[in-house]
Amino acid sequence: MKLLKVIALSLSFLCASVNAQNISIATGGTGGVYYPMGGGLASVLSSKVPGMSATAEVTGGSVDNLKLIGTGKPYVGFSMADAAKDATSGVDKFKDKPIEVRTLLILYPNLMHVATVESTGIKTMADLKGKRVSTGSPGSATEVMAFRLLEAAGIDPTKDIKRERLSVAESVNAVKDRKIDAFFWVGGLPTAAVTDLANSPGMKIVMVDTSAEVPAMNKKYGNLYFPSLITKQTYSGMAKDNNVAAVANLLVVNASMSDDEAYKIVKAVFDNQLELVRSHAEYRNVKLDAQKANATPVPYHPGALKYFKEKGVKVN
């Protein structure tokens, strides 16, 4: 009888293992904001959702994340709204294969950093001409938005600048080593790598304003961008508030994800928001009342809508 009980218990553990929901969280580079947020989400899903096991992965950013979601494997990804729209529409970097993406959550605004140091003499977008500039790593939505911003400012990214394709952490190191003059980075506040640059001895950080380019970007690409502010208290040494172009961040999945899984992920975020804030402060800006259909270019997943309905949130 004891042997039968041991066998039955072993079988129950085996079944639980087979039925476990193993999920990968596609994040971004280690110097950005997606990475710590993804690590926090993976920890919450693994510890708070019965039967769910999640692991955070380092990636190039939004474009890479969306392509991983397009494989149909169980991925949850962080993405900027503009890249997600391109993926569902099958344009630009997704012209070979549109992806059935669905929104779980509108997260927080991503703010465009065009960062340099005082010694370069760069103060405006026009000053970037002829300079060595990183437009973001391949596979990132930073690169997508940087190209659109440069275009709106009348700068050809292939001819008017000496372009590098570096992650935010690589960009900061390249500025310190004087290998580049400036870099684009679109992310949450504060971004660890930018903080590192601002705190570097002998380096006075300069943040270039980009909000004036928003109308031209929206005219061509749709109503995706909006003006925002990086206050001078955000990074040490900033001389003034920085008026910037911004775009929404989304948590997205493949349309094939089950309603039950999508529901559990959204519920876990709001049930454990205080714990998630410990991984990064931007989790404070994830709000139920911000979940609106007109605020994301990608339809909501039915599982997410089920949770919002339970909470009395009118998405439409």
Buried (B, 14 or more C-beta within 10 A) or exposed (E): EEEEEEEEEEEEEEEEEEEEBEBBBBBBBBBBBBBBBBBBBBBBBBEBBEEBBBBBBBBBBBBBBBBBBBEEEBBBBBBBBBBBBBBBBEEBBBEEEBBBBBBBBBBBBBBBBBBBBEEBEBEEBEBBBEBBBBBBBBBBBBBBBBBBBBBBBEBEBEEBBEBBBBBBBBBBBBBBEEBBBBBBBBBBBBBBBBBBBBEBEEBBBBBBBBBBBBEBBBEEBEEBBBBBBBEBEBBBBBEEBBBBBBBBBBBBBBBEBBEEBBBBBBBBBBBBBEBBBEBBBBBEBBBEEBBEEEEBBBBBBBBBBBBBEEEEBEBE
